[in-house]
Amino acid sequence: MAKLRVGVVSPEREIWSGEADMVIAKTVDGEIGIMPRHTPVLGVLVEGGVLTVKRGGGEPDLVAAVHGGFLSVADNEVSILAEVAELGSEVDVARAKNALDRAQASVEAEMAESDAAALKRARARLRAAGEEVG
């Protein structure tokens, strides 16, 4: 069976690269699933989205919080160029929950746009870490 070559990078570092059976990402046009032999596509990633890379072969899925950037697909290669990305396994859950609480309080008090972005980021980090978020 054909595999995808996948690379996930941010300006700070390479987050992950390897082979996968499927990539699922949320773009401004909706959620997209990429499998081998997918047609070429370029998508803009949403702020506070969760990226899932299904590696297959009994390996666990790779899950990451992705905050903005682009997804490019061509010739069985998927490139995720994220403004900010963090693997779910790297998320400090207690710190992320604290950030979520602060962002929710700020949004409720002021409804500032920057606070809404912080809320999206905190929720994505917790979802990537496998936590339930309301």
Secondary structure, 3 states (H helix, E strand, C coil): CCCEEEEEECCCCEEEEEEECEEEEEECCEEEEECCCCCCEEEEECCCEEEEEECCCCCCCEEEEEEEEEEEEECCEEEEEEEEEEEHHHCCHHHHHHHHHHHHHHHHHHCCHHHHHHHHHHHHHHHHCCCCCC
